[in-house]
Amino acid sequence: MRSLGSGPARFRELIGKVGSGEHTSTGLDRQEAREAMDLMLSGQASAAQMGAFLIAHRIRRPLPIELTGMLDSYRQHGPVLETPGRRPLCFGVPYDGRSRTAPLLPLVALVLASAAVPVVLHGGDPMPVKYGVTLAELFEALGIGWRGLPLSAAQERLNRHGLALTHQCDHFPLADGLVPVRDAIGKRPPVASLELLWTPHRGEHLLVSGFVHPPTESRAWEALTAAGETDVLTVKGLEGSTDLPTTRACITARLRQGDAERILLHPRDHGISAPEVPWQDLDTWQGEALAALGGEGVLAEALRWNVGAYLWFAGRFECLDAALEQASALLMARSGERLRREMGAP
């Protein structure tokens, strides 16, 4: 153990707690989980150790308090954005992107920000295991680049335009250092769940977190409550994102001060019947997205549905129908398109 050095030796002990089998694995408490993530982010654990830890955690599933501890580490080491006096929507979606359905979040973010609802996003480069299209790639197709910017530039955009995206490679390189290990193990590790729960924003906000499986949602509620998040919206969106579907009931829940309320939204009850648009490629999506920002094309109805719903969730309207009317007005006025041009589109 002495030959390993203090960091690897300690990490070996933590591996033993999560990887000892069904009857002897004890799991980690909050401080131990934070310590494990600190050791991985700082590079004190070897690649072999990190792979063993992450796959062991994947198999036995992380405890909510373990996710809270890892979240503590991300909050300590990750980038920070602030919106004094303003309460943004902070979205957590899978870093490994989308491959089956056309994404809406960049368009939703532009329209919301144009209506004085600040939006904070985060993501990275194409990520294992899915390697789907990323938020940064989608914004670049719209003429808005986030990669290569200093964090101060992202904060300035948030101040001026009400929209920011932190990019992991540029703003959180410690976390980006885990990508080769994630690729090597070939399965989504607990870090992938963490990316849905973390936000770089500090201050009062509504945290919107995507999920796929019900056990993931309940773990998120418990982990975020322990972490001190007081207003959370969990969304069973398209491909684990926060994009609300148009062809089925939208399963969401609002977690306030630790109390969860299930909210089911039925698109057809509000005149929404558009089909889900399949993902093809960036060039095709670019044309669809630009048309939708003007209230036209195959993505327009889904964009109106999502913008209206998030205006309502943000507390701007007392009823969803009124929020949908405002969403229609914003698209007709091309508010999101104007913001897109202001943020650097040619």
FENVENJO-V292886 format. One record per residue. RES is the residue in three letters. D_CENTER is the distance of its C-alpha to the mean C-alpha in whole Angstrom. Layout:
res: {RES	RES}
d_center: {D_CENTER	D_CENTER}
//
This chain:
res: {MET	ARG	SER	LEU	GLY	SER	GLY	PRO	ALA	ARG	PHE	ARG	GLU	LEU	ILE	GLY	LYS	VAL	GLY	SER	GLY	GLU	HIS	THR	SER	THR	GLY	LEU	ASP	ARG	GLN	GLU	ALA	ARG	GLU	ALA	MET	ASP	LEU	MET	LEU	SER	GLY	GLN	ALA	SER	ALA	ALA	GLN	MET	GLY	ALA	PHE	LEU	ILE	ALA	HIS	ARG	ILE	ARG	ARG	PRO	LEU	PRO	ILE	GLU	LEU	THR	GLY	MET	LEU	ASP	SER	TYR	ARG	GLN	HIS	GLY	PRO	VAL	LEU	GLU	THR	PRO	GLY	ARG	ARG	PRO	LEU	CYS	PHE	GLY	VAL	PRO	TYR	ASP	GLY	ARG	SER	ARG	THR	ALA	PRO	LEU	LEU	PRO	LEU	VAL	ALA	LEU	VAL	LEU	ALA	SER	ALA	ALA	VAL	PRO	VAL	VAL	LEU	HIS	GLY	GLY	ASP	PRO	MET	PRO	VAL	LYS	TYR	GLY	VAL	THR	LEU	ALA	GLU	LEU	PHE	GLU	ALA	LEU	GLY	ILE	GLY	TRP	ARG	GLY	LEU	PRO	LEU	SER	ALA	ALA	GLN	GLU	ARG	LEU	ASN	ARG	HIS	GLY	LEU	ALA	LEU	THR	HIS	GLN	CYS	ASP	HIS	PHE	PRO	LEU	ALA	ASP	GLY	LEU	VAL	PRO	VAL	ARG	ASP	ALA	ILE	GLY	LYS	ARG	PRO	PRO	VAL	ALA	SER	LEU	GLU	LEU	LEU	TRP	THR	PRO	HIS	ARG	GLY	GLU	HIS	LEU	LEU	VAL	SER	GLY	PHE	VAL	HIS	PRO	PRO	THR	GLU	SER	ARG	ALA	TRP	GLU	ALA	LEU	THR	ALA	ALA	GLY	GLU	THR	ASP	VAL	LEU	THR	VAL	LYS	GLY	LEU	GLU	GLY	SER	THR	ASP	LEU	PRO	THR	THR	ARG	ALA	CYS	ILE	THR	ALA	ARG	LEU	ARG	GLN	GLY	ASP	ALA	GLU	ARG	ILE	LEU	LEU	HIS	PRO	ARG	ASP	HIS	GLY	ILE	SER	ALA	PRO	GLU	VAL	PRO	TRP	GLN	ASP	LEU	ASP	THR	TRP	GLN	GLY	GLU	ALA	LEU	ALA	ALA	LEU	GLY	GLY	GLU	GLY	VAL	LEU	ALA	GLU	ALA	LEU	ARG	TRP	ASN	VAL	GLY	ALA	TYR	LEU	TRP	PHE	ALA	GLY	ARG	PHE	GLU	CYS	LEU	ASP	ALA	ALA	LEU	GLU	GLN	ALA	SER	ALA	LEU	LEU	MET	ALA	ARG	SER	GLY	GLU	ARG	LEU	ARG	ARG	GLU	MET	GLY	ALA	PRO}
d_center: {38	40	40	36	36	34	30	31	33	31	28	30	31	27	27	30	29	26	28	31	31	31	34	34	30	29	26	25	25	22	24	25	21	20	23	22	19	21	24	21	19	23	24	27	26	28	26	28	27	23	23	25	23	20	22	24	21	19	23	23	20	18	20	18	20	19	15	16	18	16	13	17	17	14	15	18	17	14	15	15	15	17	18	22	23	20	17	14	11	8	5	2	3	6	7	11	10	12	16	18	17	16	13	13	10	12	15	14	13	16	18	16	17	20	21	21	17	15	12	9	7	6	7	11	14	14	14	16	16	15	16	14	14	11	10	13	15	15	15	18	20	20	21	19	18	16	17	20	20	20	18	21	20	17	18	21	19	17	21	22	20	17	14	13	11	11	12	12	16	17	15	15	17	18	15	15	19	18	17	20	21	18	19	23	22	21	18	15	15	14	12	10	9	9	6	4	7	8	8	10	12	15	17	17	14	12	9	8	6	7	10	13	16	17	18	14	14	17	16	13	15	17	15	14	17	19	17	18	15	17	15	12	12	11	11	12	11	13	12	9	7	8	11	14	17	20	22	22	21	18	17	15	16	16	17	19	21	20	22	20	21	20	20	21	21	23	23	27	28	27	28	25	26	25	24	21	21	21	19	22	22	20	24	24	20	21	24	23	20	23	25	22	22	26	26	27	26	25	21	23	23	19	18	21	19	16	17	20	17	15	18	20	17	17	20	22	24	26	26	24	26	27	23	24	27	25	23	26	27	24	24	28	28	26	24	21	23	25	22	21	25	25	22	24	24	28}
//
